Amino acid sequence: MRLRIHRLLGATAVACAMAAPSVGNAQIVGHQGPPFWGFGYQCIDPLNTTPFSNPYFMQFWGNELVCAALGLVGTVTFGAARNATTDPNPPCFVPAVTANAPGRISFGAGSIGSVQSSFDDSMAFSFAYPLTGADWGYATITTDSKTLNGQPASTRTLFGASGFRSSFVGASDRYFFAEEIAGSTTIDLRIDEIAEVDRLDWKLTNTDAAASHTLGLWVGCWMAMASPQTGQTSGISLLQDFPLGYNNFKDGYVVVPGQIPPTVEHRYIRAQDSANFPAFVDFCFGQESAYGMRVENGPTPDTEDAQGLNSDCTSVDEFALGQAFFLLGSPNNGGDSTFPDQMFGAGNTGGDVTYIDNPGYIQKYYEQNVPSGGSREIIQYYRSTWAASNYSKPYSVVLDAPPLMAPDLTTATGLATPAGGYTIRVYVDNTRGFATADKTIEMDNVNITIKLPPGLNLANGDTATKVIPKIGPAPQQDPGQVLPGQPLPIPMSFVEFHVIPDGIANGILPYSVTVSPTPGPVKTVTGTITVSATPKLTLIQGPNLVGAPWNFTDSAWESILGLVNGTDFEAYAWDPVQNGYVVSPSNTRGTGVWIVANSAIGIRALQGNPSVPSDIASGSNLIKLQAGWNIISNPYPYPVPVAQLIGASNANPNQDFTWTEMVAQGFVNGAVGYYNTATGSYSYLQNGTDLLLPNVGYWVFVGVPQPLSLKYPPVFQEFLPGSQRSTAPTAWTQSDSQWRLQLTVHTGKSVDDQNWVGFAKSATDVTKYQIMKPPALPAKVAAVNLAIQGTVNGKATRMAQALTTAGAHKEFTFTVTTPQAGETTVTWPNISTIPKTVQARLVDTATGQSRIMNQVSGYTFTANAGATRTFKVQFSGQTPGRATIGNVFVTKTGRAVNSPLSIHYTLGVAATTSIQITNAAGTPIYTVISGRADTVGENTVVWNLRDNANRQVAPGKYNLLIRASTPDGNTATRNVPVNVIR
């Protein structure tokens, strides 16, 4: 075996943690920077003069944002080499653990990390960093799985156990490489440090000349973290002891998108629940200091190309989240485990066992067939928790923005704004395109432009576009040859923007940065900043459905608003017991009210000595909801996902439920309504990841007769100041098997546009997606209203979204209530998105008129004040094809001379039909019908032998002109002579 190793322990870029002193028989070849720090060195007994075997080699490489290490040869001894009885504080392990290094991986931050804080400077993300060893971070290759008792029984081979054939640091870009031959499989691993991501590129090659094999990969780590700037650690309670002055009992903080942060073990399997498989998992030091490592489980916007399309990140098939010891194994055998992968729930699928004191994970890429001589490539991304990025060739962009703008009610804006504003730093990294050895290219005149949302503004004197004159390619000098103290050039440059919030806009605010270099493609990267609400309300003239998430010493609405009740405004609450509105004298956190303003008040700073609620990190008091409609509001100044709400109902009093479970059991309707002041109508949240914003009131429908107690859990927002410490329903998607038609009604003064009828895939989906129509606005407010007739739990119910399943009834009835007289128009703006094989027909039951909705855009009628009009929407099948008019014949409806004529005509497909009577010269004299929705087959219409002026026509020859048009625009005409005899 030929072993070619170019890197002695610690050969690093300047940005990684460096300049450590000699440790026993290992010497760090370092550069300028802070001392080497992390579990790797803190857990080595200073009395052990030979903790490293001879030889001991590893690769260690990175930049100022991210670093990674890969063990190659040898062992490291962690823990006590002394008598624990006489020395009460031995480091980490008693007895000592001698850990094998080959193939072991560890991750950490570079010397800068996020510019928002020094907390993560040189921070260790995984145990043993900046060294490697044991089973704290490793990979296995799985080969030719067989099934044992229904479970995969793979042959798992520890990566690195066979020794490496070669290893080197590349002359191009910024990466290191290692190659191993294990039986008939060659494993190539390339680790790139790109911007703030470690990109692992695995290539598994089948060298068996005689047969194909199935090859897979498992990768896992113990996510124990340490901050050298503060001396704090998290997620390491497995250690028996840690050096004095360090806290080794703090739990980690794990974030799974769309879920309450999980605190018990869990196994996610994509094939069993692809909709809820986590796109990524954030392993954070803590909630307030949420720095750490994001583990990508498949393509995300950060890994897509410059056009936001293709991603090279390989999708994970299974993600195991649990106790590091049980997932990864024990280090007592040198750490040569191959993933025990043990959990304690039924069927080893997760259970009621906490893991955040020692969090670990396994990413599994199930086996795929690889033919003889063939290869399989698996690409992984491990990146920061704080950045928005794009890594596609030929350069990378990283946005380092404040993840959270927290309240500080003592400032002018009400937010904790630093002097000079919040910093948004934009990095541009010239790698993976223009940094190839012997043909490097500099990027010149790199223009970087920021676009901020309403509510965020550049600080005085700052400009929206900045220029980096030149960004060099990756360094060509071997970092191992750089002299100590000499900085290594890093091909990453940055600009900074300084941002001031206005204290009004709140929620998750998007911003974007566009990078335009020469040469290279233009990239636009989007990030978000979570901005706390402040004690301000924006009130338009008329209705405002609001809430106030603050504590007040005087909570009366007159005191809070500083306005006169009855003169400037009126406040109404909804009483679910009386099923009607009542006057609201004061604000209660967690409930919403209508503020009906008599004029446009605008932005109103709240009085009554508002203060930030003290229960943000512990959870608010229970909110008691009654059967039927209730108005709630977010009791916190931060947005809260709907899916994080928890409830308990007397309908099933033995346990509490997540929001998703409450919807599934019919306790609550899955849609949450709010009043959209921009449109003057109700809108709805129906996806569990949708946010309940502060300052807004929301309608919630309780579908059981028993009361329900609603609980807002603690705010789980990452980087939440002062913090110490399910799954979202799938959003609606339009398809041929699941579709809905939008119904909108508008007058000259109001609109109601969020109403739908259609078809769902199953009865379960009908329940999940149905939307009850909230009560009409307070009586003082006149607004048009559309409501669909439906049935829920056997009771007639007004609906905003009514669905059925295929094969069920295909007719929906809805009413339009108009508070004022005048023209009213019903439209269906998304008609083009329903299947082409479906015809939709609107019927006005008051007049009998009908319209094929596929062919016309709306229907207008004259409404009376306070009137309610009833309509039907009928769905039927249609076969797309050419319009054809078949047999046409005319008969008299009676024996009298002036009896009307009955015109019968046959259509080959459903169509919109118009019929005119013309004289012998071809001049139209009477319109029998215009734009009528007709069905396939025979249709009938009557001509009363009069013209458009309602005069009887003279005897003679006339022509019957029939025109039929299909939804796709195809038209047919038929001209038939008619004799009128008197």
Secondary structure as UniProt FT lines:
FT   TURN            9..10
FT   TURN            14..15
FT   TURN            24..25
FT   HELIX           39..42
FT   TURN            46..47
FT   STRAND          57..62
FT   STRAND          66..73
FT   STRAND          75..79
FT   TURN            84..86
FT   STRAND          97..100
FT   TURN            102..103
FT   STRAND          105..109
FT   TURN            115..116
FT   TURN            119..122
FT   TURN            127..130
FT   TURN            134..135
FT   STRAND          137..148
FT   TURN            149..150
FT   STRAND          151..158
FT   TURN            159..162
FT   STRAND          164..169
FT   STRAND          175..182
FT   TURN            183..184
FT   STRAND          185..194
FT   TURN            195..196
FT   STRAND          197..206
FT   STRAND          213..222
FT   STRAND          225..227
FT   TURN            228..231
FT   STRAND          232..234
FT   TURN            237..238
FT   TURN            244..245
FT   STRAND          253..255
FT   TURN            257..258
FT   STRAND          266..269
FT   TURN            270..272
FT   HELIX           274..276
FT   STRAND          280..284
FT   TURN            288..289
FT   STRAND          292..296
FT   HELIX           301..303
FT   TURN            306..307
FT   STRAND          318..323
FT   HELIX           324..328
FT   HELIX           331..333
FT   HELIX           346..348
FT   TURN            356..357
FT   STRAND          359..370
FT   TURN            372..373
FT   STRAND          375..384
FT   STRAND          387..390
FT   TURN            393..394
FT   STRAND          396..400
FT   STRAND          404..405
FT   TURN            409..410
FT   TURN            419..420
FT   STRAND          422..429
FT   TURN            437..438
FT   STRAND          443..451
FT   TURN            454..455
FT   STRAND          456..458
FT   TURN            460..461
FT   STRAND          465..471
FT   HELIX           479..481
FT   TURN            484..485
FT   STRAND          492..501
FT   STRAND          507..518
FT   STRAND          523..531
FT   STRAND          536..539
FT   STRAND          542..546
FT   HELIX           557..561
FT   TURN            566..568
FT   STRAND          569..575
FT   TURN            576..579
FT   STRAND          580..583
FT   TURN            589..590
FT   STRAND          593..597
FT   STRAND          602..605
FT   TURN            614..618
FT   STRAND          623..625
FT   STRAND          628..633
FT   STRAND          640..641
FT   HELIX           642..644
FT   STRAND          646..649
FT   TURN            650..651
FT   STRAND          652..658
FT   HELIX           659..664
FT   TURN            665..666
FT   STRAND          672..676
FT   TURN            677..680
FT   STRAND          681..685
FT   TURN            688..689
FT   STRAND          691..692
FT   TURN            694..695
FT   STRAND          696..702
FT   STRAND          708..711
FT   TURN            718..719
FT   TURN            721..722
FT   STRAND          739..746
FT   STRAND          751..760
FT   HELIX           763..769
FT   STRAND          771..772
FT   TURN            779..780
FT   STRAND          785..792
FT   TURN            793..794
FT   STRAND          795..805
FT   TURN            806..807
FT   STRAND          811..818
FT   STRAND          822..827
FT   TURN            829..830
FT   HELIX           831..833
FT   TURN            836..837
FT   STRAND          838..844
FT   TURN            845..847
FT   STRAND          850..852
FT   TURN            853..855
FT   STRAND          858..863
FT   TURN            865..866
FT   STRAND          867..877
FT   STRAND          885..892
FT   TURN            897..898
FT   STRAND          901..907
FT   STRAND          911..918
FT   TURN            920..921
FT   STRAND          924..934
FT   STRAND          937..943
FT   TURN            948..949
FT   STRAND          956..965
FT   TURN            967..968
FT   STRAND          971..980
//
